[in-house]
Amino acid sequence: MSGRPTPAATAPRSAAPSAPEVATLLERFPPRPPEPTWPATRHSRSRILERLLAPPFISESERNQEGREAGLIKVLDWLEDQPGDTWQERWLASGAEQAGNVAWRQTTSRVLRGSEWTGQAPWGEFIQLGRGLLPLLAADVIRPSLAWMFTPGSIKNLIGEMARGRDADGFAKLAALAQEDPANANTKEAALRRIAGLLAAKGGTVADIAVGDCLQVVHIMAARGRRDTSLYFYQMLHALGVFPATAPRTVRVFAAQGQVGIEGLIDRYDLACSPIRDLLVAYLRERQPALDYATLRSMSFGLGRMFWKDLEMHHPGISSLHLEPDVAAAWKHRVARKTLTVTNPDGTTSQTEAPRADLGMNYMSMVRAFYLDIAQWAMEDPPTWGPWAAPCPIRDAEMSRRKVHAHRKSRMDQRTRERLPALPALVTAADTARKAAAERLAAAQQTPPGQLFTAGGQTLRRAVLSKHTRAAKIWAEDPDTGKRRDLTLEEHRAFWSWAAVEVLRHTGIRVEELAELSHHSLVQYRLPTTGELVPLLQIAPSKTDAERLLVISPELADVLSAIISRVRGSKPTLPLVVSYDIHERVWNPPMPLLFQQRHGVENRPITIHTVRALLNATLAATGLTDGSGRPLNYTPHDFRRIFITDAILNGMPPHIAQLVAGHKAITTTMGYKAVYPEEVINGHRAFIARRRATRPGEEYRVPTEKEWDDFLGHFERRKVAHGTCGRAFGTACIHEHACIRCALLRPDPAQHHRLAEVRDNLLARIAEAEHEGWRGEVEGLRVSLAGAEQKLAQAEQIATRHTTIDLGMPDFSRIAGRHVT
């Protein structure tokens, strides 16, 4: 195998990064370069003391000011003993950078006390040195490195010192911005501390901070594993308007995974056979121009992980595409099944295998296309692809999807039948929850802390805020349990859950299209005949790469109006937000999206995962269940199927429904439409009506009184002593009422004793006939005896059967309530 050509041999391997390279962003947004010297660092000792012992560097506390003066003098004494022409050069030569922002004080104390002193610095002197360094940083006399500023144990009171001595106006704007932000106090303080550290290390004011400076901080914090709240400072600076328009609008750009190259997609699976690995890379690169990134990732997973990596795991050392029949059969069996993790009643988990919904057809079609493409390309380019051509292990007959499609159609139709009747209950529950949450929030805002209020059907107490509570949120607590509730968050979730339900059910759009709805999606069309304006909703290209227009109904117009009013607030326009395409792994340009929410100091889009979570929470509150009694769940795509089914059932032509849904083929639209039993019933009744129309009319005349009496009398005359006669209507008894011998007699178990008497009597008569020599009577009596014994056995069998249970007729009136049966 090693002698075969490798089409991808010229392409070097590359590992897939887990996050975008910081170096790439630094090329676009370079940081401010370090300055070797600047005016403040060249000042003399006397000028520095004169400046730093005067406002605005004077502390309001006399005791604190005394410690600052003593510490300042000690730091200057220490730096004066270091080599260099400027204070910055002396700082770098002192070794403080290497010691860190805590241990440098021990170094300084040791120098001031003499080399013979080896003890620890007294705590008072330790504090003095820290206070003495603060004014030097605020006055821009020295500039420690970013790494030194952001090591653990950062300098205390740095925010206030930089605000007082460096940029009072900039920090005042940041404080005002933070006041409006619902983030907690610790997050805000950490952000301001990082901004102050940037100024201390880079110089300048808040307005001078560059995007590259923030990227350097991100790199330092990421290297130390601290990425929780370290990026919030960038968002505050961006909201303040510090950065240019080309700067990323969100810090998520720094951490989100972007598109990975083909080599990286394949190398994720660590294939052992390098030639096959290179072949897969070359194959995907050949297919790449005609594929989007989501399909490319799916194919890399199907060919790299589900096909070849699976073969290597079960057949170590495999290196040829020419698979043996048993190897191919085993792989097709494995790919048709998946491993599930189930939770046992005792809380433990176990793994089990189950068939895939498509029986692995998706992966098998990828592998079949892979083999057939190589065979085709081998004829066009034999030197490159010819050595890799091999018989396809998947025959055409194995790719029949008829059964898979039929099973999927059955499952989806059943989901639609269960969820369409329950949709009114879900809509009502979502609207009720939204109004109740808004009512509770409004009542709490008007209630003083600590007081009770009743709203939305609940009695709560307005919570008393502590210094750690987010002041921008409204909190309440249950007076009985004391459990605290965030009413602002509850109202937020209730509104957006209602909005998602309403938009999905009125439009039938995909959840990806819902997340991409923007203010630009609202357009209007003027009818050329009447001049009437028709509001339209423009759906951006998504799955089929084709846009479409939907007519906005009055109900949908009210929902969209409520969404726009909420997002816009008091502003004249909707905020622009940056969304991330999870399929293509790219950032979209800023858009006035309708589904967006405030997150800190920025607006972020409401993702499709959030929409699903909101739907699940709303459904959990309704208590709706399916036919098996389990909680009824809705996915966003269920609304799409319900919309199409309801539209066609109410008279919309299928080809129009196809255009509204945005399907390429009408068969897809009809696949979404669920078949209801009422359609079968109506069709059957129509068939009966047509059949009756072809039969003689006298068969459907009104019966006479005599005919009706004969009909009723027939059923009355069927009752006999030993049971019931089962002969057809209008027929006479063909056995001359010899019921014991008749197969149409159904014996009554209650008449068992009569049948036993008949049997005993027949036995006695047979004995008498044999005694008297009546041979002709014996033969007839034996036939009757066999019939009697048969009827006795039949009566006993009927008596021993299970009791019949009346199931009754199903009651569909409960569907509109809390349960679906």
C-alpha positions in Angstrom: 0.0 0.0 0.0 2.9 2.3 0.6 3.8 2.4 -3.1 0.4 3.8 -4.1 0.2 7.5 -5.0 -1.2 9.8 -2.3 -3.2 12.6 -3.8 -3.0 14.7 -0.7 0.7 14.1 -0.1 1.5 17.6 -1.0 -0.8 19.1 1.6 0.8 19.2 5.0 -1.0 18.0 8.1 -2.4 20.6 10.4 -4.0 20.1 13.8 -7.5 21.6 14.3 -7.3 24.4 16.8 -9.8 24.6 19.6 -10.1 28.4 19.3 -9.1 31.0 16.7 -5.4 31.9 16.7 -4.8 35.0 18.8 -2.0 35.9 16.4 -4.4 36.2 13.5 -6.5 38.8 15.4 -3.4 40.6 16.6 -2.4 41.0 12.9 -5.7 42.7 12.3 -5.7 44.7 15.5 -2.1 45.2 16.7 -1.5 46.3 20.3 0.3 49.5 21.2 4.0 48.9 21.1 5.9 49.5 24.3 7.6 52.9 24.5 11.2 53.0 25.6 10.8 56.3 27.3 8.2 59.1 27.9 8.2 62.4 29.7 7.0 61.3 33.1 9.6 58.6 33.6 12.4 61.1 32.9 11.4 63.5 35.7 13.7 64.0 38.6 13.1 62.8 42.1 12.2 66.2 43.4 9.7 66.9 40.7 8.1 63.5 41.2 7.7 64.1 44.9 6.4 67.6 44.3 3.8 66.3 41.8 2.7 63.2 43.8 2.4 64.9 47.1 -0.2 67.3 45.7 -3.7 66.9 44.4 -5.1 64.8 42.8 -2.7 62.2 44.3 -3.4 63.2 47.9 -5.5 60.6 49.9 -8.5 61.9 51.8 -7.4 60.0 54.9 -4.5 61.6 56.8 -3.3 58.2 58.1 -3.4 56.7 54.7 -1.6 59.7 53.2 1.2 59.3 55.8 1.7 55.7 54.7 1.6 56.7 51.1 4.3 59.3 51.5 6.5 56.9 53.5 6.0 54.2 51.0 6.6 56.5 48.0 9.9 57.6 49.5 11.0 54.1 50.2 10.2 53.0 46.6 12.1 55.9 45.1 15.0 55.2 47.4 15.0 51.6 46.2 14.8 52.5 42.5 17.5 55.2 42.8 20.0 52.4 43.7 19.2 50.6 40.5 21.1 51.2 37.2 19.4 53.3 34.4 18.7 56.8 33.3 14.9 56.7 33.7 12.7 55.4 36.4 11.4 52.8 33.9 14.9 51.5 33.2 15.6 51.3 36.9 12.3 49.4 37.4 13.2 46.8 34.8 16.7 46.4 36.2 15.5 45.9 39.8 14.1 42.4 39.2 10.6 43.3 40.3 9.2 42.0 37.0 10.6 38.6 37.6 9.6 38.6 41.3 5.9 39.3 40.6 3.5 41.9 42.0 3.7 40.4 45.5 7.2 39.2 46.1 8.8 42.5 44.8 8.1 44.1 48.2 10.3 41.5 49.9 13.1 42.3 47.4 12.7 46.0 48.0 12.7 45.6 51.8 15.8 43.5 51.6 17.6 46.2 49.6 16.5 49.0 51.9 17.7 47.1 55.0 21.0 45.9 53.6 22.2 42.7 52.2 23.0 41.3 55.6 19.3 41.3 56.5 17.5 38.1 55.6 14.2 38.3 57.5 10.7 38.9 56.2 9.5 42.5 55.7 7.3 43.7 58.5 3.6 43.8 57.5 3.4 47.6 58.0 6.3 48.1 55.6 4.8 45.6 53.2 1.6 47.7 53.1 3.6 51.0 52.8 5.5 49.8 49.7 2.2 48.9 48.0 0.7 52.3 48.8 3.8 54.0 47.6 3.8 52.3 44.2 0.2 53.3 43.5 0.9 57.0 42.8 3.9 56.1 40.6 1.6 53.9 38.4 -1.1 56.6 38.3 1.3 59.3 37.4 2.8 57.1 34.6 6.3 57.2 36.1 6.8 53.5 35.7 4.9 50.9 33.5 5.0 47.3 34.7 4.3 44.7 32.0 0.8 43.3 31.4 1.9 39.9 32.8 3.1 41.6 36.0 -0.1 43.5 36.3 -2.4 40.5 35.9 -0.6 37.9 38.0 -2.5 36.7 41.1 -2.5 39.1 43.9 -3.2 42.3 41.9 -2.6 45.6 43.5 -5.5 46.9 45.6 -7.1 50.3 45.2 -5.7 50.5 41.6 -9.1 51.5 40.2 -9.6 54.5 42.4 -5.9 55.5 42.0 -6.1 55.4 38.2 -9.4 57.2 38.2 -8.1 60.0 40.4 -4.6 60.4 39.0 -4.9 59.3 35.3 -8.3 59.6 33.7 -11.1 60.8 35.9 -13.5 61.5 33.0 -13.0 58.0 31.4 -13.6 56.1 34.7 -16.6 58.2 35.4 -18.1 57.2 32.1 -17.3 53.5 32.9 -18.9 53.8 36.3 -22.1 55.3 34.7 -22.2 52.5 32.2 -21.7 49.9 34.9 -24.5 51.4 36.9 -27.0 50.5 34.1 -25.6 47.1 33.7 -27.4 44.2 35.5 -24.1 42.3 36.0 -23.1 41.6 39.6 -20.7 43.9 41.5 -17.8 41.4 41.3 -17.9 41.2 37.5 -18.0 44.9 37.2 -15.1 45.4 39.6 -13.0 42.8 37.8 -13.6 44.5 34.5 -12.6 48.0 35.9 -9.5 46.4 37.5 -8.4 45.1 34.2 -8.9 48.4 32.5 -6.9 50.1 35.2 -4.2 47.5 34.8 -4.1 48.2 31.0 -3.6 51.9 31.7 -0.8 51.2 34.2 1.0 48.9 31.8 0.4 50.7 28.5 0.0 54.3 29.5 -2.5 56.8 28.2 -6.2 57.1 29.1 -9.2 54.9 28.6 -9.8 56.4 25.2 -6.3 55.3 24.1 -6.8 51.6 24.8 -6.6 49.5 21.6 -8.2 46.2 20.6 -4.8 44.6 20.5 -4.2 45.6 24.1 -7.3 43.7 25.1 -6.2 40.7 23.0 -2.9 40.6 24.9 -4.9 40.5 28.2 -7.0 37.7 26.8 -3.9 35.8 25.8 -2.4 36.2 29.3 -5.6 35.2 31.1 -6.2 32.2 28.8 -2.7 31.0 29.4 -3.5 30.9 33.2 -6.8 29.2 32.7 -8.8 32.3 33.8 -11.5 32.9 31.1 -14.6 33.3 33.1 -15.1 37.0 33.6 -11.8 38.2 32.1 -13.4 39.4 28.8 -16.1 41.5 30.2 -13.9 44.6 30.3 -13.7 44.5 26.5 -17.5 44.7 26.3 -17.5 47.8 28.5 -14.9 49.5 26.4 -16.8 48.7 23.2 -20.0 50.0 24.6 -18.2 53.2 25.6 -17.2 53.7 22.0 -13.5 53.4 22.5 -12.8 51.1 19.6 -13.1 51.7 15.9 -16.0 50.5 13.9 -14.0 47.6 12.5 -13.4 46.1 15.9 -15.3 42.9 16.9 -18.5 43.9 18.5 -18.4 41.0 21.0 -15.8 39.1 22.9 -17.3 35.9 21.8 -15.3 36.3 18.6 -12.2 35.8 20.7 -13.3 32.4 21.9 -15.7 30.9 19.4 -14.4 28.1 17.1 -14.2 29.1 13.5 -14.0 27.0 10.4 -11.4 24.3 10.4 -9.5 23.2 7.4 -10.1 19.9 5.7 -6.9 18.4 7.2 -8.0 19.5 10.6 -11.5 17.9 10.1 -10.0 14.5 9.2 -7.1 14.7 11.8 -9.7 14.9 14.6 -10.1 11.1 14.3 -6.4 10.2 14.4 -6.4 7.7 11.6 -3.6 5.2 11.7 -3.3 4.6 7.9 -1.7 7.8 6.5 -2.4 7.0 2.8 -6.1 6.6 3.5 -6.0 9.8 5.6 -4.5 11.6 2.7 -7.0 10.1 0.3 -9.9 11.3 2.4 -8.4 14.8 2.6 -7.9 14.9 -1.2 -11.5 13.6 -1.8 -13.1 16.2 0.5 -11.0 19.0 -1.1 -12.2 17.8 -4.5 -15.8 18.0 -3.3 -15.4 21.2 -1.3 -16.3 23.8 -4.0 -19.9 22.4 -4.3 -20.5 22.0 -0.5 -21.3 24.3 2.3 -19.2 24.0 5.5 -21.9 22.1 7.5 -22.1 19.4 4.8 -18.3 19.3 4.6 -18.1 18.7 8.4 -20.8 16.0 8.1 -19.0 14.2 5.4 -15.7 14.3 7.3 -17.4 12.7 10.2 -19.2 10.1 8.1 -16.1 9.1 6.2 -13.4 9.7 8.8 -15.1 8.6 12.0 -18.1 6.4 11.1 -16.4 4.6 8.2 -12.6 4.3 8.3 -11.9 4.9 12.0 -14.6 2.3 12.8 -12.8 -0.2 10.5 -9.5 0.6 12.1 -10.9 0.0 15.6 -12.4 -3.4 14.7 -9.8 -4.5 12.1 -6.4 -3.1 13.2 -3.9 -2.8 10.4 -6.5 -2.4 7.6 -5.1 -0.3 4.8 -7.1 -1.0 1.7 -10.5 0.1 0.4 -11.1 -3.3 -1.0 -13.1 -4.7 1.8 -13.8 -8.4 2.3 -17.5 -9.3 2.3 -17.5 -10.2 6.0 -15.7 -7.0 7.0 -18.2 -4.9 4.9 -21.2 -6.8 6.4 -20.0 -6.3 9.9 -19.5 -2.6 9.3 -22.9 -2.2 7.9 -24.4 -3.9 10.9 -22.5 -1.6 13.3 -23.3 1.6 11.5 -27.0 0.8 11.5 -27.0 0.8 15.3 -26.1 3.4 17.9 -25.1 3.2 21.6 -27.5 4.9 24.1 -26.9 5.7 27.7 -30.0 5.0 29.8 -30.6 5.8 33.5 -31.7 2.8 35.6 -34.4 3.1 38.3 -31.7 3.0 41.0 -30.0 6.1 39.4 -27.1 4.2 37.8 -26.5 4.4 34.1 -25.9 1.7 31.6 -25.3 1.5 27.8 -27.5 -0.2 25.3 -27.7 -0.5 21.6 -30.6 0.6 19.5 -31.2 0.9 15.7 -30.7 4.3 14.2 -33.8 6.0 12.8 -32.4 5.8 9.3 -30.7 2.4 9.8 -27.4 4.1 8.9 -28.5 5.0 5.4 -27.0 8.5 5.7 -23.5 7.2 6.4 -23.8 4.3 3.9 -24.8 6.8 1.2 -21.7 8.9 1.9 -19.5 5.8 1.6 -21.2 4.6 -1.6 -20.7 8.1 -3.1 -17.1 8.0 -2.0 -16.4 4.7 -3.8 -18.4 5.7 -6.9 -16.8 9.1 -7.2 -13.3 7.6 -7.0 -14.3 5.1 -9.7 -15.5 7.9 -11.9 -12.5 10.1 -11.3 -10.2 7.1 -12.0 -11.3 7.1 -15.6 -10.7 10.8 -15.9 -7.4 11.0 -14.0 -6.0 7.4 -13.8 -2.5 8.3 -12.3 -4.1 10.0 -9.3 -7.3 8.2 -8.5 -6.9 4.9 -10.4 -4.9 3.0 -7.7 -7.7 3.7 -5.2 -10.6 2.4 -7.3 -12.2 -0.6 -5.6 -15.6 -2.4 -5.7 -18.2 -0.6 -3.7 -19.2 -2.6 -0.6 -22.7 -1.2 -0.7 -25.0 -2.4 -3.4 -27.7 -0.3 -5.0 -30.4 -2.5 -3.6 -29.3 -1.8 -0.1 -29.9 1.9 -0.5 -33.7 1.6 -0.8 -35.1 4.1 1.6 -38.8 3.2 1.1 -39.1 1.4 4.5 -37.1 4.1 6.3 -39.2 6.8 4.8 -42.4 5.0 5.6 -41.4 4.5 9.3 -40.3 8.1 9.6 -43.6 9.3 8.0 -45.5 7.2 10.5 -43.6 8.5 13.5 -43.9 12.2 12.4 -47.6 11.8 11.6 -48.2 10.4 15.0 -46.3 13.3 16.6 -48.4 15.8 14.6 -51.7 14.1 15.6 -50.8 14.2 19.2 -49.6 17.8 19.2 -52.0 19.6 16.9 -55.0 19.1 19.2 -52.9 20.2 22.2 -51.6 23.4 20.4 -54.4 25.7 21.7 -53.7 24.6 25.3 -50.0 25.4 24.8 -50.7 28.8 23.2 -53.1 29.6 26.1 -50.5 28.5 28.7 -47.8 30.6 27.1 -49.9 33.7 26.9 -51.2 33.3 30.5 -47.7 32.8 31.8 -46.5 35.9 29.9 -49.3 38.1 31.3 -48.9 36.7 34.9 -45.1 37.2 34.9 -45.5 40.8 33.6 -48.1 41.5 36.2 -45.9 40.2 39.0 -43.0 42.2 37.8 -45.0 45.4 37.5 -46.5 44.9 41.0 -43.1 44.2 42.5 -41.7 47.4 41.1 -44.4 49.4 42.8 -44.0 47.6 46.2 -41.4 48.7 48.8 -38.8 46.1 49.8 -40.1 43.8 52.5 -43.8 44.4 51.7 -46.2 41.8 50.4 -48.0 42.0 47.1 -50.4 39.9 45.1 -50.2 39.6 41.4 -50.5 36.9 38.7 -52.4 34.7 41.1 -49.5 34.6 43.7 -48.7 36.4 46.9 -45.0 37.3 47.2 -42.8 39.6 49.3 -40.5 42.2 47.6 -37.0 41.1 48.6 -34.7 43.4 50.5 -31.5 43.9 48.4 -28.1 43.2 49.8 -24.8 44.6 48.5 -24.2 41.4 46.5 -27.6 41.4 44.8 -28.0 42.7 41.3 -29.8 46.1 41.7 -31.0 46.1 38.1 -33.2 43.0 38.8 -36.4 42.8 40.7 -36.3 40.0 43.4 -39.1 38.6 45.4 -39.5 35.7 47.8 -42.2 33.2 48.8 -43.5 34.3 52.2 -44.0 30.6 53.2 -40.8 29.0 52.0 -38.5 32.1 51.8 -37.3 31.0 48.3 -36.1 33.9 46.3 -37.2 34.5 42.7 -35.8 36.7 40.0 -39.0 38.3 38.6 -37.1 40.1 35.9 -35.8 36.8 34.6 -39.1 35.1 34.9 -40.8 37.8 32.8 -38.0 37.7 30.3 -38.4 34.0 29.8 -42.2 34.1 29.7 -42.2 36.8 27.0 -39.7 35.2 24.7 -41.3 31.8 25.1 -44.7 33.2 24.1 -43.0 35.1 21.2 -41.4 32.0 19.9 -44.6 29.9 20.1 -46.6 32.6 18.3 -44.1 33.2 15.5 -43.5 29.5 14.9 -47.2 28.6 14.8 -48.2 31.5 12.6 -45.4 31.1 10.0 -44.2 27.5 10.1 -40.6 28.7 9.6 -37.5 26.8 10.7 -35.9 27.6 14.0 -32.8 28.8 12.2 -34.9 31.2 10.2 -36.6 32.4 13.4 -33.3 33.3 14.9 -32.3 35.3 11.8 -35.5 37.4 11.6 -34.6 41.1 11.7 -36.3 44.4 11.4 -35.3 44.3 7.7 -37.5 41.2 7.3 -40.6 43.3 7.6 -41.5 44.5 4.1 -44.7 45.6 2.3 -46.2 45.1 -1.1 -48.8 47.3 -2.8 -51.4 45.5 -4.9 -51.3 47.0 -8.4 -55.1 46.7 -8.8 -56.4 48.2 -5.5 -53.3 49.9 -4.1 -53.7 48.1 -0.9 -50.6 47.5 1.2 -49.9 43.9 2.2 -47.4 43.4 5.0 -44.9 40.6 4.3 -42.3 38.8 6.2 -39.1 38.1 4.3 -37.4 34.8 5.2 -33.7 34.9 4.6 -32.2 32.0 2.7 -31.4 29.1 5.0 -31.6 25.4 4.2 -32.6 25.7 0.5 -30.6 28.9 -0.1 -33.8 30.6 -1.4 -35.6 33.4 0.2 -39.4 33.6 0.4 -42.1 36.0 1.5 -45.0 35.2 3.9 -48.1 37.3 4.3 -48.3 38.7 7.9 -51.6 37.9 9.5 -53.2 40.4 12.0 -52.3 38.0 14.9 -48.7 37.8 13.8 -48.5 41.5 13.3 -49.5 42.0 16.9 -46.8 39.6 18.0 -44.1 41.2 15.9 -45.1 44.7 17.1 -44.8 43.5 20.7 -41.3 42.1 20.0 -40.1 45.3 18.3 -41.4 47.5 21.0 -39.7 45.5 23.7 -36.3 45.3 21.9 -36.3 48.9 20.8 -37.4 50.4 24.1 -37.0 54.1 24.1 -34.5 54.0 21.3 -35.5 55.0 17.7 -34.0 51.9 16.2 -33.3 48.3 17.1 -29.8 47.6 18.4 -27.4 45.8 16.0 -26.2 42.5 17.2 -23.7 40.0 15.9 -24.8 36.4 15.6 -22.8 33.3 15.1 -23.8 30.7 12.4 -23.3 27.4 14.2 -23.5 25.5 11.0 -21.1 27.5 8.9 -18.9 28.5 11.9 -18.8 32.1 10.8 -19.8 35.4 12.4 -22.6 37.3 10.6 -22.5 41.0 10.2 -24.4 43.2 12.7 -28.1 43.1 12.2 -31.2 44.4 14.0 -32.4 41.0 14.9 -35.9 40.6 16.4 -35.0 37.9 18.8 -32.3 39.5 20.9 -31.7 40.1 24.6 -29.6 42.3 26.8 -26.5 40.6 28.2 -24.4 42.8 30.3 -23.5 46.0 28.3 -24.3 44.4 25.0 -27.2 42.9 23.1 -26.9 39.3 22.1 -29.1 37.2 19.8 -31.4 34.6 21.3 -30.0 31.3 20.0 -31.9 28.3 18.8 -30.8 26.4 21.9 -32.4 29.1 24.1 -35.6 28.8 22.0 -35.7 25.1 22.6 -35.1 25.5 26.4 -37.9 28.1 26.6 -40.3 25.8 24.8 -39.4 22.9 27.2 -40.0 25.2 30.3 -43.4 26.3 29.0 -44.5 22.8 28.3 -43.3 21.6 31.7 -45.6 24.2 33.3 -48.7 23.1 31.2 -48.6 19.5 32.3 -49.6 18.2 28.9 -49.0 14.5 28.3 -49.0 12.2 25.3 -51.0 9.0 24.8 -48.6 7.0 27.1 -48.9 9.5 29.9 -45.4 10.9 29.5 -44.9 14.7 29.4 -45.6 16.0 25.9 -42.6 17.7 24.3 -42.5 20.1 21.3 -39.6 20.8 19.1 -39.5 24.0 17.0 -39.9 21.7 13.9 -43.1 20.3 15.3 -44.7 23.7 14.7 -43.6 23.6 11.1 -45.3 20.2 10.6 -48.4 21.4 12.4 -48.6 24.6 10.3 -48.4 22.7 7.0 -50.9 20.0 8.1 -53.4 22.6 9.4 -53.0 24.7 6.2 -53.7 21.9 3.8 -56.6 20.5 5.9 -58.2 23.9 5.8 -58.0 24.2 2.0 -54.6 25.5 1.1 -53.5 23.9 -2.2 -50.4 21.8 -1.6 -48.3 23.6 -4.3 -49.0 26.9 -2.4 -48.1 25.3 0.9 -44.8 24.2 -0.8 -43.9 27.8 -1.6 -44.9 29.0 1.9 -42.8 26.3 3.5 -39.9 26.8 1.2 -39.6 23.2 0.0 -37.9 22.3 -3.2 -40.3 19.4 -3.9 -44.0 19.1 -3.3 -43.3 15.5 -2.0 -41.5 17.0 1.0 -44.5 19.2 1.7 -46.9 16.3 1.5 -44.5 14.3 3.8 -45.0 17.0 6.4 -48.8 16.7 6.2 -50.2 14.2 8.6 -53.0 11.8 7.6 -55.9 12.0 10.0 -58.5 9.2 10.6 -61.3 11.6 9.7 -59.9 11.8 6.2 -60.1 8.0 6.0 -63.6 8.0 7.5 -64.9 10.7 5.1 -63.3 9.0 2.1 -64.9 5.7 3.1 -68.3 7.3 3.5 -67.9 8.9 0.1 -67.1 5.5 -1.4 -70.2 4.0 0.2 -72.3 6.8 -1.1 -70.9 6.2 -4.6 -71.5 2.5 -4.4 -75.1 3.0 -3.2 -75.7 5.3 -6.2 -74.9 2.4 -8.5 -77.2 -0.1 -6.8 -81.0 -0.4 -7.3 -82.9 2.3 -5.6 -85.5 -0.1 -4.2 -82.9 -1.5 -1.9 -82.9 1.8 0.0 -86.7 2.3 0.2 -88.5 2.7 3.5 -89.5 -0.8 4.9 -93.2 -1.6 5.4 -94.6 -2.3 8.8 -94.9 -6.0 8.1 -91.3 -6.1 6.9 -90.1 -4.3 10.1 -92.2 -6.6 12.3 -90.7 -9.6 10.5 -87.2 -8.2 11.0 -87.7 -7.7 14.8 -89.5 -11.1 15.1 -86.6 -12.9 13.6 -84.4 -11.9 16.5 -87.2 -12.8 19.0 -87.6 -16.3 17.4 -83.9 -17.0 17.6 -84.0 -17.6 21.4 -84.4 -21.3 22.2 -84.3 -23.4 25.4 -80.7 -24.3 25.3 -79.2 -21.0 23.9 -79.4 -18.8 20.8 -79.9 -19.8 17.1 -77.4 -18.1 14.8 -79.2 -18.6 11.5 -79.3 -15.6 9.0 -82.2 -13.2 8.8 -85.0 -14.4 6.5 -84.0 -18.0 6.6 -86.0 -20.9 8.1 -84.6 -23.7 10.3 -83.1 -26.3 8.0 -82.6 -28.9 10.8 -86.3 -29.2 11.7 -85.6 -27.7 15.1 -83.2 -30.4 16.1 -81.1 -27.8 18.0 -78.9 -30.3 19.8 -77.5 -31.5 16.5 -77.3 -28.0 14.9 -74.0 -26.2 14.5 -75.7 -22.8 14.6 -76.9 -23.3 18.2 -74.8 -21.2 20.6 -75.4 -22.8 24.0 -76.1 -20.7 27.0 -73.8 -21.6 30.0 -76.8 -20.9 32.3 -78.6 -23.8 30.6 -75.8 -26.3 31.4 -78.1 -28.3 33.6 -80.7 -28.7 30.9 -78.0 -30.0 28.5 -76.8 -32.4 31.1 -80.4 -33.7 31.5 -80.7 -34.2 27.8 -77.4 -36.1 27.7 -78.5 -38.3 30.6 -81.9 -38.9 29.0 -80.2 -39.9 25.7 -77.9 -42.3 27.5 -81.0 -43.9 29.2 -82.8 -44.2 25.9 -79.8 -45.7 24.2 -79.6 -48.3 26.9 -83.3 -49.0 26.6 -83.1 -49.3 22.8 -80.2 -51.7 23.0 -82.1 -53.8 25.6 -85.2 -53.9 23.4 -83.2 -54.6 20.3 -84.2 -51.4 18.5 -81.0 -51.1 16.4 -82.4 -48.3 14.2 -83.1 -46.1 17.2 -79.6 -46.6 18.6 -77.9 -45.1 15.6 -80.0 -41.9 15.7 -79.8 -41.6 19.4 -76.0 -41.8 19.3 -75.8 -38.9 16.8 -78.0 -36.8 19.2 -75.7 -37.9 22.1 -72.6 -36.7 20.3 -74.3 -33.3 19.6 -75.4 -32.9 23.3 -71.8 -33.7 24.5 -70.4 -31.2 22.0 -72.9 -28.5 23.2 -72.0 -29.2 26.9 -68.3 -28.8 26.1 -69.0 -25.6 24.2 -71.1 -24.2 27.1 -68.3 -25.0 29.6 -65.7 -23.3 27.3 -67.8 -20.2 27.1 -68.3 -20.1 30.9 -64.5 -20.4 31.5 -63.5 -17.5 29.2 -62.4 -14.2 30.6 -65.0 -11.7 31.4 -65.7 -9.3 28.6 -64.6 -5.7 29.3 -66.5 -2.8 27.8 -63.9 -0.4 26.5 -66.5 2.3 25.7 -65.9 5.0 23.2 -62.9 7.4 23.4 -63.6 10.8 24.8 -61.7 13.6 22.9 -63.2 16.4 25.0 -60.2 16.2 27.4 -57.8 17.2 24.7 -58.5 20.9 25.4 -57.8 20.4 29.0 -54.6 19.4 30.8 -54.2 15.9 29.4 -54.0 14.3 25.9 -55.4 10.8 25.8 
